[in-house]
Amino acid sequence: MPQMSKGGKYIFGWSEIREDGALIFPTPAVEEYKLHQEQYIYIVSGSKQTGGFCVMSEPLLSRSTLNHILKENPRLADKTLKEGELISYKGRKYGWLTLKDNGVHISPSLMQTLDIKTGDKLLAIRSSDIAFTMGAKGSLIQKACAYKGVIEVF
């Protein structure tokens, strides 16, 4: 797993948004965050710097100090919120997606909300012990584009 700079974040690989909205997560991220055991994931809008979105599983989120997100947003927690619909909470947007074959389907309206589009390559970045980021822009993306080694595309 490459590290773009000494002491910097580790990356798992690139994922390209396909024509049908499919996005396959890099296998190392799926394994590290144990997504192969999950049917759904939670997504959180990315930072202003990196864009894209963060990916979390329900077990990791519910056992973390961020579990108040689910407690204070029951429609998100029980998935009565429409799949791919985002709700605002404390400056970020939250939603859920069905996980199938290590990937998700991103609707055109969700892409528009997240400011991503078909054909974009998102960089899977280790963010914390409960989430990884599918980054769309910023300095880490630029470093990955200039990286001389191999970064796998999923």
C-alpha positions in Angstrom: 0.0 0.0 0.0 1.7 3.2 -1.1 2.3 6.2 1.1 2.4 9.4 -0.9 4.8 11.2 1.5 6.8 10.3 4.6 4.5 10.3 7.5 1.5 10.8 5.2 -1.7 8.9 4.6 -1.7 5.5 3.0 -3.7 4.8 -0.1 -5.4 1.7 -1.3 -5.8 2.4 -5.0 -7.9 4.2 -7.6 -11.6 3.5 -8.3 -13.2 4.8 -11.5 -16.9 5.7 -11.7 -18.2 3.6 -14.5 -20.8 4.7 -17.1 -23.6 2.9 -15.1 -22.6 4.6 -11.9 -20.8 1.6 -10.5 -17.8 2.2 -8.2 -15.7 -0.8 -7.0 -13.7 -0.2 -3.8 -10.1 -1.4 -3.8 -9.8 -4.9 -2.3 -7.3 -3.8 0.4 -9.8 -1.2 1.7 -12.7 -3.8 1.6 -10.5 -6.2 3.6 -9.1 -3.7 6.1 -12.6 -2.3 6.9 -14.2 -5.7 6.7 -16.8 -4.6 4.1 -17.1 -8.1 2.7 -19.2 -8.8 5.8 -21.6 -5.9 5.1 -24.7 -5.4 3.0 -24.8 -1.6 3.4 -22.3 1.2 4.0 -22.7 4.7 5.3 -21.3 7.5 3.3 -20.3 11.0 4.5 -19.6 14.0 2.2 -15.8 14.5 1.9 -13.9 17.5 3.2 -13.6 20.7 1.2 -10.0 19.9 0.6 -10.4 16.3 -0.7 -14.0 16.2 -1.9 -15.6 12.9 -2.7 -17.0 10.9 0.2 -16.0 8.8 3.2 -17.1 5.2 3.6 -18.0 3.5 6.9 -19.6 0.3 8.0 -22.4 0.2 10.5 -20.4 -1.9 13.1 -17.4 0.4 13.0 -19.6 3.6 13.1 -21.9 2.3 15.9 -19.0 1.3 18.1 -17.1 4.6 17.7 -17.3 8.0 19.4 -19.3 9.1 16.3 -22.2 6.8 17.1 -24.3 9.9 18.0 -24.6 10.4 14.2 -26.9 7.3 14.1 -28.6 8.0 17.4 -29.5 11.5 16.4 -30.5 10.5 12.8 -32.9 7.5 13.1 -33.9 7.6 9.4 -30.2 7.1 8.6 -29.7 4.4 11.2 -32.7 2.4 10.2 -32.3 3.1 6.5 -35.8 4.5 6.1 -34.0 7.4 4.4 -34.0 6.7 0.6 -30.9 5.0 -0.6 -28.4 7.6 -1.9 -30.3 10.5 -0.3 -28.2 12.6 1.9 -29.2 14.4 5.1 -27.2 17.3 6.6 -25.9 17.0 10.1 -23.3 19.2 11.8 -21.8 20.5 8.6 -21.6 17.2 6.7 -24.0 15.1 4.6 -24.8 11.5 5.4 -26.4 8.7 3.6 -26.3 5.0 2.9 -25.8 2.7 -0.1 -26.2 -1.0 -0.8 -22.8 -2.8 -1.0 -22.7 -5.4 -3.7 -19.6 -7.2 -5.1 -17.3 -4.8 -3.2 -18.9 -1.8 -4.8 -21.8 0.6 -4.9 -24.0 2.3 -7.4 -23.9 6.1 -7.4 -27.0 7.7 -8.9 -26.6 10.8 -11.1 -28.2 13.0 -8.4 -25.8 11.7 -5.8 -22.9 12.3 -8.1 -24.1 15.9 -8.6 -24.5 16.4 -4.8 -21.0 15.0 -4.2 -19.5 17.0 -7.1 -18.2 13.9 -8.9 -19.1 12.4 -12.3 -18.9 9.4 -14.5 -15.3 8.7 -15.5 -13.8 10.3 -12.4 -11.1 8.3 -10.7 -11.4 8.5 -6.9 -8.4 7.7 -4.7 -9.2 5.4 -1.8 -7.3 6.9 1.2 -7.0 5.4 4.7 -8.6 8.1 6.9 -9.1 6.6 10.3 -9.8 3.3 12.0 -13.5 3.6 11.1 -13.5 5.1 7.6 -11.7 5.5 4.4 -12.1 8.4 1.9 -12.8 8.2 -1.8 -11.0 11.4 -2.6 -11.7 13.5 -5.7 -9.3 16.4 -5.5 -6.5 18.1 -3.6 -2.8 17.7 -2.9 -2.9 13.9 -2.1 -4.7 13.3 -5.5 -2.1 15.4 -7.3 0.7 13.4 -5.6 -0.9 10.1 -6.5 -1.2 11.3 -10.2 2.5 12.1 -10.2 3.5 8.9 -8.4 6.1 6.9 -10.3 5.1 3.5 -8.8 2.0 1.4 -9.5 -1.3 2.4 -8.0 -3.9 -0.3 -8.8 -7.2 0.8 -10.5 -10.4 -1.1 -9.4 
